[in-house]
């Protein structure tokens, strides 16, 4: 595990995996691509950069989320990956868990960049 400003190149690469769990929304939108790109650049061949997101972060029309954090324009990043020849996969989930007898919806996914 390495603690690092992920909007700059990662030290000590290459890695088999880089992982961010609901971290992109804490980064200004104009720097999010840097975090994605550097997480991919730090991988060895066959590695994966895994970025977990909550549903409310992606597909927001404006630059900010309701809680004041930053929107994650995932469709823009998919297009950029395609343009730059970066392989990617997206997996979405939507299920309900129970907490203290009440159902709580869990919606989100993972954006995976593959080297």
C-alpha positions as CSV (number, residue, x, y, z in Angstrom):
1,X,0.0,0.0,0.0
2,X,1.3,3.4,-1.0
3,X,-0.1,6.7,0.2
4,X,0.3,9.3,-2.6
5,X,-1.2,12.3,-4.4
6,X,-2.8,10.3,-7.2
7,X,-2.9,13.3,-9.6
8,X,0.8,12.9,-10.0
9,X,2.8,9.9,-11.3
10,X,3.0,7.0,-8.9
11,X,6.4,6.2,-7.5
12,X,8.0,2.7,-7.4
13,X,6.0,1.4,-10.4
14,X,5.3,-0.9,-12.1
15,X,2.4,-2.5,-10.1
16,X,0.0,-5.4,-10.9
17,X,-2.9,-3.4,-9.6
18,X,-3.8,0.2,-8.6
19,X,-7.0,0.7,-6.6
20,X,-9.1,3.6,-5.7
21,X,-12.4,3.2,-3.7
22,X,-14.8,6.2,-4.3
23,X,-11.8,8.6,-4.5
24,X,-12.4,10.4,-7.8
25,X,-15.3,12.5,-6.4
26,X,-12.8,14.1,-4.0
27,X,-10.6,15.3,-6.9
28,X,-11.6,18.4,-8.9
29,X,-13.0,17.1,-12.2
30,X,-10.2,18.8,-14.3
31,X,-7.6,16.6,-12.4
32,X,-9.5,13.3,-12.4
33,X,-8.2,12.2,-15.8
34,X,-4.7,12.7,-14.4
35,X,-5.5,10.2,-11.6
36,X,-6.9,7.7,-14.0
37,X,-4.1,8.0,-16.5
38,X,-1.3,7.8,-13.8
39,X,-3.0,4.8,-12.3
40,X,-2.8,3.1,-15.7
41,X,0.7,4.3,-16.5
42,X,2.0,2.7,-13.3
43,X,0.9,-0.8,-14.3
44,X,3.0,-3.6,-15.7
45,X,1.7,-5.4,-18.7
46,X,-1.5,-7.3,-17.8
47,X,-2.2,-5.0,-14.7
48,X,-5.4,-3.4,-13.8
49,X,-6.3,0.1,-12.4
50,X,-9.5,-0.4,-10.5
51,X,-11.7,2.6,-9.7
52,X,-14.8,2.1,-7.6
53,X,-17.6,4.7,-7.8
54,X,-21.0,5.3,-6.3
55,X,-23.9,5.8,-8.8
56,X,-24.5,9.4,-7.8
57,X,-21.0,10.4,-8.8
58,X,-21.4,9.6,-12.5
59,X,-23.7,11.0,-15.1
60,X,-24.4,14.2,-13.1
61,X,-25.1,17.1,-15.5
62,X,-23.2,19.7,-13.5
63,X,-19.7,19.9,-12.2
64,X,-20.7,19.4,-8.5
65,X,-22.6,16.7,-6.6
66,X,-25.3,17.5,-4.2
67,X,-22.9,17.0,-1.3
68,X,-20.4,19.6,-2.8
69,X,-17.9,17.1,-4.1
70,X,-17.0,16.7,-7.8
71,X,-18.9,14.9,-10.5
72,X,-17.2,12.1,-12.3
73,X,-17.9,12.3,-16.0
74,X,-17.3,8.6,-16.7
75,X,-18.6,8.7,-20.3
76,X,-15.9,11.4,-21.0
77,X,-13.2,9.1,-19.6
78,X,-14.4,6.2,-21.6
79,X,-14.1,8.2,-24.8
80,X,-10.6,9.4,-23.8
81,X,-9.5,5.8,-23.1
82,X,-10.8,4.8,-26.5
83,X,-9.0,7.7,-28.2
84,X,-5.7,6.9,-26.4
85,X,-6.0,3.1,-26.9
86,X,-6.5,2.2,-23.3
87,X,-8.6,-0.9,-22.7
88,X,-11.3,-0.5,-20.2
89,X,-14.2,-2.4,-18.6
90,X,-17.1,-1.1,-16.6
91,X,-19.1,-3.3,-14.1
92,X,-22.3,-1.9,-12.5
93,X,-24.2,-3.1,-9.5
94,X,-27.5,-2.4,-8.0
95,X,-28.7,-4.4,-5.0
96,X,-30.3,-3.8,-1.6
97,X,-28.9,-4.6,1.8
98,X,-30.8,-4.5,5.1
99,X,-29.6,-2.3,8.0
100,X,-31.5,-2.4,11.2
101,X,-34.5,-3.8,9.4
102,X,-34.6,-1.1,6.7
103,X,-33.6,-1.8,3.0
104,X,-30.8,0.4,1.7
105,X,-30.1,0.5,-2.0
106,X,-26.5,0.1,-3.1
107,X,-25.8,1.4,-6.6
108,X,-22.4,1.9,-8.2
109,X,-19.7,0.2,-10.1
110,X,-16.1,-0.1,-11.0
111,X,-14.2,1.4,-13.9
112,X,-11.2,-0.8,-14.8
113,X,-8.3,0.3,-17.0
114,X,-6.3,-2.6,-18.4
115,X,-2.7,-2.5,-19.5
